[in-house]
Amino acid sequence: MIKWEDAFKQNLHYHIGMYGGKFIPFHKGHFFCLNTAALLCDKVYCILFYGGDQELEILKNDTTLDRKYLSIEARKEELNRICSKFSHVEPVFIDVTNCKTADGKEDWDAETPLVLNACGKLNAAFSSEISYDEYFKRAYPWAEHVLVDPPRENFPISATMLRGMTEEEARKWFCK
């Protein structure tokens, strides 16, 4: 695992990177991570995982934020729009509905072959979550986990926070 600031200081560069999430909804913090990946990689796959248990739980619960920002169709459209800002970032949509453990929970290990099939052999996996390091080491042992702003100092926001806001409050965190 390497911090993004150190990757820039060391002038590191990766051939293929990935940044993924559920993006319920996509916000400026996500964009910051994606932009960091784009600056450090020749090619970046931005993966929208959909159909998992966490997503279904979020979508069935009431949120303050209008559902027009939360549906899979809206998130795909937004990710296509965001990725079109970069010449070397490609959106990828992976349905994880059937990727479950024996007890029915979402299984990231079952998702790994889907990622590799879509993206090939990655050199870097980008996230803001230190806790993802164990999974990334297991799933992509040849790739660097690049940690981007885990304390969220640059953009102190999360999708969970956004879903609790009114549309007017949330708009300042959306990507334009």
C-alpha positions in Angstrom: 0.0 0.0 0.0 1.3 3.4 -0.9 -0.2 6.8 -0.1 -1.1 8.9 -3.2 1.1 11.8 -2.1 4.1 9.4 -1.9 3.2 8.0 -5.4 3.4 11.5 -6.8 6.6 12.4 -4.8 8.3 9.2 -6.1 7.0 9.9 -9.6 5.4 6.5 -9.9 3.3 5.6 -12.9 1.1 2.6 -13.5 0.0 1.1 -16.8 -3.5 -0.1 -15.8 -5.4 1.1 -12.7 -8.9 0.6 -11.3 -11.1 2.5 -9.1 -14.4 1.0 -8.1 -17.5 1.5 -5.9 -21.2 1.5 -5.7 -21.3 5.3 -6.2 -24.7 5.8 -4.5 -24.3 8.6 -5.6 -21.0 9.6 -7.2 -19.6 12.8 -5.5 -16.6 15.1 -5.6 -14.6 12.8 -3.2 -15.1 10.0 -5.7 -14.0 12.3 -8.5 -10.9 13.3 -6.5 -9.9 9.6 -6.3 -10.7 8.9 -9.9 -8.7 12.0 -11.0 -5.7 10.9 -8.9 -5.9 7.5 -10.6 -6.1 9.2 -14.0 -3.0 11.3 -13.3 -1.0 8.2 -12.2 -2.1 5.7 -14.9 -2.0 5.2 -18.6 -5.5 3.6 -18.5 -8.0 3.6 -15.7 -11.1 1.4 -15.4 -13.8 3.0 -13.2 -16.0 0.2 -12.0 -19.6 0.6 -10.9 -20.6 -2.5 -8.9 -24.3 -2.9 -8.7 -26.9 -5.4 -7.5 -25.3 -6.2 -4.2 -27.0 -6.6 -0.9 -25.7 -3.2 0.4 -27.1 -1.4 -2.6 -30.5 -3.1 -2.3 -30.6 -2.2 1.4 -29.8 1.4 0.7 -32.3 1.7 -2.1 -35.2 0.1 -0.1 -34.7 2.4 2.8 -36.0 5.9 2.8 -33.4 8.6 2.1 -33.7 12.3 2.0 -32.0 12.5 -1.3 -34.2 12.0 -4.4 -34.0 8.5 -5.8 -33.2 10.0 -9.3 -29.6 10.1 -8.1 -29.6 6.6 -6.6 -31.0 4.3 -9.3 -28.6 2.1 -11.3 -29.7 3.9 -14.5 -28.8 7.3 -13.0 -25.5 6.0 -11.6 -24.5 4.5 -15.0 -25.4 7.7 -16.8 -23.4 9.8 -14.3 -20.4 7.5 -14.5 -20.5 7.6 -18.3 -20.6 11.4 -18.1 -17.8 11.7 -15.6 -15.5 9.2 -17.4 -16.0 11.1 -20.7 -14.0 13.9 -19.1 -10.9 11.8 -19.5 -9.4 10.3 -22.7 -8.1 7.2 -20.9 -10.7 6.4 -18.3 -13.3 3.8 -19.2 -16.5 3.1 -17.2 -17.2 -0.6 -16.4 -20.4 -1.9 -15.0 -20.3 -5.1 -13.0 -23.5 -6.8 -11.8 -22.6 -8.5 -8.5 -26.1 -9.8 -7.8 -25.0 -13.5 -7.9 -21.7 -12.9 -6.1 -22.6 -14.2 -2.6 -21.1 -16.2 0.2 -22.8 -19.3 1.5 -24.7 -17.2 4.1 -26.0 -14.9 1.3 -23.7 -11.8 1.9 -21.9 -10.0 -0.9 -18.7 -11.8 -1.8 -15.8 -9.6 -3.0 -13.7 -12.7 -3.8 -16.4 -13.9 -6.2 -16.3 -10.4 -7.8 -12.6 -10.5 -8.4 -12.7 -12.7 -11.6 -15.3 -10.3 -13.0 -13.0 -7.4 -12.4 -10.0 -9.2 -14.0 -12.1 -10.2 -16.9 -13.2 -6.6 -17.5 -9.8 -4.9 -16.8 -7.1 -7.4 -17.3 -4.0 -7.5 -15.1 -4.1 -4.3 -13.0 -1.0 -2.5 -11.8 -2.8 -0.4 -9.3 -6.1 -0.4 -7.3 -7.2 3.0 -5.9 -9.3 3.5 -2.9 -9.7 5.8 0.2 -10.2 2.8 2.5 -7.3 1.4 4.5 -9.5 -1.6 5.3 -9.5 -2.6 1.6 -5.8 -3.4 1.7 -6.2 -7.0 2.9 -8.7 -7.7 0.1 -6.6 -6.0 -2.6 -3.5 -8.0 -1.5 -5.5 -11.2 -1.9 -7.3 -10.3 -5.1 -4.5 -8.4 -7.0 -1.2 -9.4 -5.2 0.8 -8.0 -8.1 -0.8 -4.6 -8.0 -0.2 -1.6 -5.7 -3.0 -0.4 -3.5 -2.9 3.4 -3.8 -4.6 5.0 -0.9 -6.1 8.3 -1.8 -7.0 10.8 1.0 -8.3 8.3 3.6 -9.2 11.0 6.2 -11.1 12.7 3.4 -9.4 16.0 4.1 -9.7 17.3 0.5 -13.4 16.4 0.2 -15.0 15.7 3.6 -18.0 13.8 2.3 -19.3 10.3 1.9 -22.2 8.9 -0.1 -23.9 7.9 3.2 -23.8 11.6 4.3 -25.1 12.7 0.9 -28.1 10.3 1.1 -29.1 12.1 4.4 -29.1 15.5 2.8 -31.7 17.4 0.9 -31.1 17.8 -2.8 -30.2 21.4 -2.3 -27.6 20.5 0.3 -26.2 17.6 -1.7 -25.8 19.5 -4.9 -22.6 21.2 -3.8 -21.0 17.8 -3.5 -22.1 16.5 -7.0 -19.7 16.7 -9.9 -20.6 19.2 -12.6 
